[in-house]
Amino acid sequence: MTHVHADALRDFATDCYCALNVPEAAARLVADSLVQADLWGHQSHGVMRLFWYATRLQSGAMDGAAVPVTAARDLAITTIDGMGGMGQVVAEAAMTRAIAAAKTHGIGAVAVRNSGHFGTAMYFTRMAVQAGCVGFLSSNASPAMAPWGGLEKRIGTNPWSWAAPAGTYPPMMLDIANTAVARGKLYLARQRGEAIPEGWAIDARGNATTDPETGIAGTILPMAGHKGYAMATIVDMLSGVLSGSAFGSAITGPYVPTGTSGVGHLALAIDIAACRPLADFNADMERLIGELKATPRAPGVAEIFYPGERESRHEAEALRRGLDLPETTARDLRDQASALGIAAPF
């Protein structure tokens, strides 16, 4: 493992994107989203992806300087065209607009087309929490799993996230894909030289596999069987079809260097004060979490966690002691940054 502190890693990633002509504010946003994923303990969506995005910038598949275009109307629901830009920049614009609409109308919704992969969804739903709102964000993704009973990829992992304030507790946050596991975890296992658990993926012939390379070439399985497939399909409808973006097998993912992404999103914000006083909501959230955590535990279970609590604890510890990157990730980052004339701080 290679040890590095979050601030140094964030500055390094920002410098790499700036070297690729991404405006500084956008470069820092994308860099921060990647480092935050590492701080939360989700290395599959962390700086491991830095040069996946960079390669798409270099090929022209993604426009690092694109400015999202928001429909000029002051309604509870509106649309944003991402103009083929970086997904993080587009998602931030969408959630900002959704929050503003929620503060006016009680609820805000933004349908997004022509975006790209935005990394960790709860990076953006957390924005709603900071504004006293409940936040939701969904996205479609490049084909990763087959329709239930099929053998060929037709639909993506299609993640979605909810986040809400929780009083004196850290926010309650959920961020999940509809597959048994996010595809990035197979790439991370490959980088680490580790096998993957049974139930994550099948090969091209439909046979179970524990080899991440075979799983990447094959099909990732849905979570909860047919239910995960059905939920992924609904997210594709909400994110791609509703927004007028690409959907199904037409999406290009961040793992390949060329091809227009075509990703779509749906961002929602609900102003809690439009339903009830925020203080009362927070008090009830504290009671809900307290009840969950006080549940009698099964043998061998030291503590019960609510959604988002593990990430909050991991972040606090990582900020205190720094981050550990897999050596293969660190080596790749050093080598590719060197080609841009940038020295890595690790």
Secondary structure by P-SEA (a helix, b strand, c coil): cccccaaaaaaaaaaaaaaacccaaaaaaaaaaaaaaaaaccccccccaaaaaaaaaaaccccccbbbbcccccccccccccccccaaaaaaaaaaaaaaaaaaccbbbbbbcccccccccccaaaaaaaacbbbbbbbbbcccccccccccccccccccbbbbbccccccbbbbbccccccaaaaaaaaaacccccccccccccccccccaaaaaabbbbbccaaaaaaaaaaaaaaccccccccccccccccccccccccccbbbbbbcccccccaaaaaaaaaaaaaaaaacccccccccccccaaaaaaaaaaaaaccccccaaaaaaaaaaaaaacccccc
